[in-house]
């Protein structure tokens, strides 16, 4: 067992100190005052004690007490090559010595940014024309929104500005990206979403299908609902629809049969652009280079981040097709410039690391590895975790999975009441045993580094089963 008292306080589900044995490794713990100087994102600021991580190796990370954890979510779905890839360290060092910074404003450029853009265009799932660099998925999504507003103004459609996303989707935490995000906590007290941002049903078949409805019929119904929503808003006012290939924070929702075919037919009918948010799914996670290839999306705009640099340095990218670029070009000529960007757009060190990352994916055949080991992960989750009495559904593709807990198994969609905090409690049980997962309501997210091996998958699944058993025993006495 691990000395995990700090992080468990942060989840509001505390294990008594008497039940947490001390690590045999000498502690280098910070004082309480020192560890609370940071304003932590996505944290209940009134009641938490940070878990301080000090180093990592492969798929494992170590806390300040010397406890080791398998990072079952790759940080934030993002450390695709683990925590000790020396090639990325070396290329960053080399670039820092050669050209530590250069912007891309006013026609200035640098070789690493150019090379990275060329490589992204080469491997894009559909033909793309240009690449814009930002520093995070949220920045990239906000950038895409501004580009599409600019695009429609430039081609004389100033009313075509509305966006549609899905309920429970996560697309970022800036102003426009938070508005696209369909999670209530991202809106409360922030005066969001902005006007013109709308949401439609997420494609969770088990939860939202009508009794007797097939997956294909469910997909058709959701597409018809989207069609009605666009017509109600006015097709001349709806600019774009944004979707993750597989929803991440929304519960690891894999689209049902025929979903994106039906959705894209509606978008084409109303001349509405499709944005693929590949921040989580892109670059191997689903068993293809792009999640769009896995689910049959043909986007006009594609957004990538996280695995682009294996999260060793901040960088994201927005790829746009020729139709959009031509409008940006003509619009910038009208205005005098395309007045959008960030100081660190295409930062040469981040770009060098990202470019090396793409080389590693290709040279080490990471996508093939994900297909092979990901199949083992998905099989073991379905054979050993899905039958557990607390588990209502296991879903996923490749190296991304969701395990949703149900209050009553085998009786349709019957999740635990929110006040039970079963996701948080299961995550706590897993952390006590050396496994980090992501709690999203009643669903536990799993997305380990893409380099995870068979033995480490076995540890992950075995530890998850042990944690489920512990939670079952705990709930039995409540």
N, C-alpha and C positions, 0 to 999 in steps of 0.2 A: 504493500500500500504506500501511497505518496503523502507527503506533507503538503496538503493542498488547501489549507484553511483559508488563505487569502482569496482565491478565485471563487470558492464556494460561498463566501459571504457575499460576493458580488452577484451571485445568482439568486439571492434571497432564500436559498435552501442550504442550511448550515449542517454539516456533520459535526457532532460533538467532538471537542478537542481530544477527549479521552480515547476516541476511536481512531485517531490519526497518528500512527507511529511516526517518530522522527526519522528523517533520512540519515543514513550513516555517513553521507558526504558532508564535509564541513560547510556550514552555511555562510554565504556572503550577502545575507539579506540586508536590504536598505531599511532605514527607519520609516515609520509610518508617515512622518512629515515629508520625507524625501520622495516617497513613492506617490504622493498625492499632489504633486505640483503640476501635473499634466491635466488638461481638460480633455477627457477621453470621449471619443466619438461613440455613438450608439451604446451608451452606458447609462444606467440609472445613477446619476451623479450624487444622489442622497445616501447611497448605501452600497459602497463597493470598496474592495481592497485589491489593487492590481496584482495579477500574477506576472512576475518579472522573469522573462526569458533571457538567458545569457548567451547561449550558443546553439548551433545545430550541426547535424551530421547526417547526410542522406535524408531519409524521411523522418528523422527523429529530431526533437528539440529538447533543451535542458533548461530547467528553471534555476533560480538563484540558490536553491537548496541542493542542487545536484540531481533532482528527480528527472527521469527521462520519460518522454511522451512520444508516441507515434502521432504525428500531425495528420489526423484523418481528414482534415479539410484543406490541407496545403496552405495554412494561414487563413486567407480569405478566398478560397477556391483558386489560389493564384501561384503558389510556389511550385510550379510545374516540374522543375528539375531538382527539387529538394533544397537543402540548406548548405550545401558544401561543394557546388560545382566550380572547380578551380579554373576552368576555361573562362568563365564569366568574370571571375576576379581578375584574371590576368589581362583580359582584353580591356577591362575598365581601367586598370593601372596604366596600360600602354597608351590608351586614349588620353588619360589625364596628363601624361607627360608630353603628348604631342599637341593636342588642342583641347584644353579643358572646358572651353565654352566658346560658342558662337551662336548668335541668333539667326533667325531666318526671315527677319523683316526686310522690306524694301529691296527685294531681289538678292539678298545675301544668302549664301548657302555653304555647305561643306560636304566632303566626300562621303562621310558615314551616313548622313541623312539621305543623300541621293541614293546610295546603295541600298539602304533599307527600304526606301519607297519603291525602287525597282523590284526588289525581291517580293514585297507584299503584292504588288500588281501582278507579278509572275504567278504567285500561288493563290490568288483570289479565286473564290468558287465560281464567280461569273465575271465577265469582262468589266474592268473598272478603269477609269481614266487618270485619276489623281489621288494623292494621299495627303491628308492634312494631319499634322502631329500635335498632340496635346500631352497632358501629363497624368491623366487619370480617366477612368471610364466616365465619371460624372462630367468632366470637362469635355470629353469627346461627344457625349450625348447633347450637352448644351450647345456645342459647336454645330452639331448636325441640325438642331432646331433652328439656329440662326441662319445657317446656310439655306435651309428650305424656305424660310421666310424671305430671304434675299432672292432666292431663285424665283419664287412666284411673283415677287415685285418686279424683278427684271424682265419677266416674260409677260407682264401686263395682267396678272391675276391677283390683285392686292387683297381680295376677300378670301383667298384660299389659304388659310393660315391655321386651321384647327388640327389637333393631333388626337389620335386615339391609341390608347394602350390597353392592357388587361388589368383587371382587379388583382391585387396581391403581387403584381409584377414589381421588380426592383430595377430601376434604370439609373440610379444615382441620387446624390443628395445636394446638388446645387439648385438654383431656382427653377429652371426649366426641367432638369432631370428629376427633381423631386416632384414636380407637377405630373410628370409621366409615371413616376412610381405610383403604384396603386395600393400602398400600405398606409392605413390611417395614421399611425404614429409619425410618419414622415410629413404629415400635414398639420396635425394638431399644434396649436400655439405658434405656427410659422406663417399663418395667413396664406396657406397653400391648399389646393392647387391654384395656379393662375387661371384666369378666364381663358377658355379656348382649349383646355386640356380635358379630355374625356376618357372614360374607361368602359370596357366591355367584359363579358364573362370570360374567366380563365378556363382553359380546356381540360379541366379535371373530370374525367369521365365518371369515376366512381362516385364523386360527390354530386355532380350536377346532371347526370343522365336521368331521363325519365324511365320508369320501369318498363322493361321490354325493348328499350331503344338500343340499337347496335351502335358501335363506335362510329361507323360511317354515317348513320342517321344523326347521331349526336353532333358530329362535325358539320353536317349540312345545316342543322338547326342553328348552330352558333354562327355560321357564315350568313345565314338568312337574317339572324338578329343584327349582325354587323351591317348588312345591307340596309335594313330598316333604319338603323341608327344613323347611317350616313345620309340616307334620304331625308330623315327628319331634320338633321342639322343643315342639310342642303349640300349636295355634292360639290357645288361651286365654292364651298367654304372649308372643306376637309382636305388637308394637305398630305397627311402621312399617317401610316399605321406602324407602330413599333412593336417588336416582339423578340424575345429570346427564343432560340430554337428549342431548347429545353429550359423551362423556367427554373431558376436557381433558388433564390431566397423565398420565392412564392411557394416552395414545397417540393422542388424537383419534380415538376409536372411534365411528363413526356406527352407530346401531342398525340391524340388518338388517330386512328386510321382516317386518311383523307383530309385532315384538318387544314394543312397549309395549301393544298390544292384548292379547296373550297374557298378559303380566305383570299387567296391571290386572285381567284376569278372575280370576286367582288371588288377588290382593289382596282383591277384592270378595268372593270366596267365603269368605275367612277373616276378614273385617272388619279388615283391616290397612290403616293409613293410608299414603298415598303422599306423600312429600316430594320436590318438584322442587328440586334444587340448581341454580339459575340464576345462580350467581355468575359463571361465565364466559359462558354462552350467552345470558343475559338482555339485553334492550334492544338488539336489532338484530343481534347477532353472526352468527346463523345465517340471516339473510334474512327473519326475522319479528321482531316486537317481542319475542317470547318463544320460546325453544327448545322449550317445551312445545307451542306451536302447530306447530312444524316437525315434531315427531315424534309428535304425538297424545297427549301426556300430559294428564291431568285431575287435577291434584294437590289434596290437602287442605291442604297447606302449601307455600308457595313462598318461596324464599330468594333475595335479590338483593343484590349489592354491586358492587364494581369499576366497571362502566360507569354505575352509579347516579349517581355524581358525576364520571364520566370519570376517577376517581382523583385529582382535584384536592384533595379532602379526604376523610378517612376517614368512611364511613357505610355501613351495610347495613340491610336490612329483612327482616322475617319477616311474610308475609301468611298469615292463617289463615282457614278458612271458619267459617260460623256455628255448625256443630255443635261445633267445638272451642271457639269463643269462649264459647258458652253454658255449657260445662263449666268453663272458667276463671272465668267470672263467679260461678257457684254455689260453686265451690271457694274463691274468694277471700272469699266471704261466710262460709263455714264457718270459715276460718282467721282472717279479719279483714283480710286484704289479699293481693294477688298479690305475693309478696316476691321479685321478680326485676327486675333492671335494672342499668344502668351510669350513672355520673355524666354521661357524654357521650351517652347515648341521645337521639337526635333533636337533637343540638347545632344551634342555630339557624343558624350559619354554614354548616355542612355541609349542612343541610337546604335553605338558600337556594341553594347551589350545585347540589344535586341537582335541585331544582325547575327551575332555569334550564336544566340539562342536558336534562331531559325536554322543555322548550319547544324547545330547539335540535333535538332528534331529530325533533320534529313539524314545526317550521317549515322546516327544511332537508331534510325528507324523507329522513332518513338511512337508513331501512329500504329505500326504493327504491334509494338509492345503493348500499347493500350488495348488493342483488339484482343490479344491473347490473354493478358493478365486481367483486363477488364471483364472478359467473359467469365473468368474464374471468380472474380469478385461478385458479379451479378448472380452467377449460379449458386455460390455459397450463401449469399444473402437470401435467395429464394428457397433454398433447400433447408437452411438451418435457422434463419431468422424469421422468415415469413410465417412458419407454423407456430411461433411463440404465442401464447394466449393474449399477450398485450399488443401484438402487432396486427394492424388491420390491413396494411398494404405496403408492399415493397415495390419501388419503381426506379427506373434509371436506364442509362445507356453508357457503355464504355466505362469510364472512370468517374462517373457521377451517379449518385444514388440517393434516394430518400426512403426513410423508414418511418411510417406514420403509425402512431399508437392509437388504438381504439378502446373505448370503455367496454364495449361488448362485441366480441369477435363473431363474424358470420351473420350479422343482422343489418347489412347495409352500412351506410356511412354514419357511424356513431362514435365521434371523437370524445375524448375526455373534456369535461368543462375546463375553461381556461384557468379557473382558480386552483385547479389541481397542479398546474405547472409541471406536467409530467415530462415534457421535453427538457426543461431545465434540470429536473431531478435525474433523468436518465443520463444527461450530459455529465452531471456531477458524479454519478456512479462510475461512468467511464473514465473520467479524469482521475478518480481515486485509483484506478487500475492501470493508468498509463496510456490512455487513449483520448485524444481530443476530437470531438465531433461538434457540429453546429446545431444548436437548438433553434427551431423556427416554429413556435407554437407547439403542436403535438408531433411535429415531424423533426427527425434528426437527419441533417444533411451529411453526406459522406462524399468527399472528393479529394482523395489523397494525392500527393505528388505523382506525376505520371510515371516516375521511375520505380515505383513500389514493386517489390518482387513477390513471388508466391508465398514465401515464408512470412513476410510482413502482412500480406493479405490474410493469412491464417490467424496471425495475432489479432488483427483488427476484428475479424468475425468472431473469434473465440471470446475476446474481451467484451464485445458487444453483447453476446449471448449471456455471459456472466453478469453483465450490468443489468440486462433485462430481468434475469432471475432475481437479482437483489432488489430491483424496483418492485417486482411482483410480490416478493415477501413483505416489503415495506408497505405496499398498498393494502395487503391482506389484513394488516393490523390497524389500519387507519379507521 
